């Protein structure tokens, strides 16, 4: 028996696939002590344990997490890539902003991948998304899985990162992944096909290796965020969920300003002056209202 360090790639009902630095995949269970201490193990975790020498092992320690997501169940993500169609179906900006807010609170970079640009007649949607989210501090890459536009640029951004892809149905996420990493997309498609043919449609997060130190997390849950029901974004932290608006919040006339349009609100003034995107402020106000109206349990 020998010691190992590794990264959890998959959780299959308490049976964890762990990749060690030399690329070896071990089938591991969590040590009883971890389970008794209530410490869960999830994809993305950096762990150490004991290698049994037969392809199996036991996880004995979970390293501290840089970030931790409940829905979907994944941790230690570097980048969230949000696939947004340049044509129909148009993704509501509020749905995008819920995801960027979650990323901001977890210290995760965001990249907006605008898809299907080859079918966009006038370029207006791409221009809108580029304006809003570049100003918000996100990298925006306009792509086409058909022509290859933007694919190399996005692939370079993903290199060396653990990235989670999200995208509403029809947004072109699968086609984009296929253009980026054909082998990875084929693997995901095969798994998705097996799931869709079976009775169990639950999708579990899994990290797929797309390069020497590049991983893609198959994480459908990012597109199904119910902020109120699951306490994903607490009201007291909503200001940090919009880092592009945060610098103006300390400049308001009144200390208890909610930044939703009161007299002397510096955020509203910044929007009027074009220093912050109106669309982002509208999402902030909507999110604030939803969280404020939540009934305490």
Secondary structure, 3 states (H helix, E strand, C coil): CEEEEEEEEEEECCEEEEEECCCCEEEEEECHHHHHCCCCCCCCCEEEEEECCCCEEEEEEECCCCCEECCCCEECCCEEEEEEECCCCCCCHHHHHHHHHHHHHCCCEEEEEEECHHHCCCCHHHHHHHHHHHHCCCEEEECCCCCCCCHHHHHHHHCCCEEEEEECCCCCHHHHHHHHCHHHHHHHHHHHHHHHHCCCCCCCCEEEEEECCEEEEECHHHHCCCCCCCCCCCHHHHHHHCHHHHHHHCCCCCCCCCCCCCCCCHHHHHHHCCCCCHHHHHHHHHHHHHHHCCCCC
